[in-house]
Amino acid sequence: MNSSPVETTTRYIQNDSDDCYPSANPEKQLFVGLYLAVIVLGIPSNVFFLFVSCQHIRQKNELGVYLFNLALSDLLFIACLPVWVQFTLSDEWLHGEAACTVCVFLLFTNFYTSAVLLSCIAVDRYLAVVHPLKFCTFRKRKMAVTVSVTAWIFTAVFNAITVSPDSVYDEKNLICLDVLPLPKMQRRVNIARFVVGFLIPSAVVGFCCWRICLDVKRNRTLGSTERGRVFKLLGSVLLTLYVCFGPVHVMMVLRSLLDICPYPYWLFIGYKLSIIFSTLNCLADPLLYCFMSRAGQASASNALLILRKTCKRQILQPNEQISGTGKC
């Protein structure tokens, strides 16, 4: 009995899955360099970002709660980057199935926690600008804590459902995350990630920014400087969400639709580059909210002043001890 073309193609993919992986990756040096740059710049900037967000929280600003969780999510992801650097250099995952699953879990946790928190910040700004006298309960610090905890729980549950060892780890070829060809279930998961993790947050952020822009243009009491600051902040939020998370989710969909062997090299490189764009989110968050808004600039200045005084005090204390010993 003759097999159908679909069955023949499927059997070919399953039997010759090794042909899906590119034989050479000359671009990996670039990827390693970018990963190292994110580690070197991302750790101190996000630690400082945590400190600044704590200043917001002490001032009972609900925005600080979202900023704190953004920085925490970025630091958790950066903690796994050295392992991804090793994998990129050696082209082999040497840490086993469990470590691969955990690292992929944290990768997507950073994606979707950041996307949800960006949506929360956009909604918070929308309520503050468009409906300043309504929905005051939703702009309280306790509500922000509740929403942030809910975002973490939702992301953890979603990733627990969609991240499985069989779909992210290839034991035969020692490959983590970039398993080829994609399992049938993983194709559906990629579509779900595109809708839940990117399309819905993008629609929420886009709507909020659109309404805020309309309200700011109609408000004659705002000066050109204030309007420019609002537009710059909103543009940065949109740019962060669309540039950092848009490409990787589009490439996920393309991988699901064009999953054939041998794998198209342009699609493989495009997917790798989209992962790089997503890691830049760890650098975009601190720059965006510490230095693009007036409140962020004030908090950053206060934080730098406190750090400067602390360092100065630590330098003076040994000198005081030395001078005191000499007098004795």
Buried (B, 14 or more C-beta within 10 A) or exposed (E): EEEEEEEEEBEEBEEEBEBBBBEEBEBBEEBBEBBEEBBEBBBEBBEBBBBBBBBBBEBEBBBBBBBBBBBBBBBBBBEBBEBBBBBBBEBEBEBEBEBBBBBBBBBBBBBBBBBBBBBBBBBBBBBBBBBEEEBEEBBEBEBBBEBBEEBBEBBBEBBEEBBBEEBBBBEEBBBBBBBBBBBEEBBEBBBBBBEBBBEBBBEBBBEBBEBBBEBBEEEEEBEEEEBEBBBEBBEBBBEBBBBBBBBBBBBBBBBBEEBBBEBBEEBBEBBBBBBBBBBBBBBBBBBBBBEBBEBBBBBBEBBEEEEEEEEEEEEEEEEEEEEEEEEE
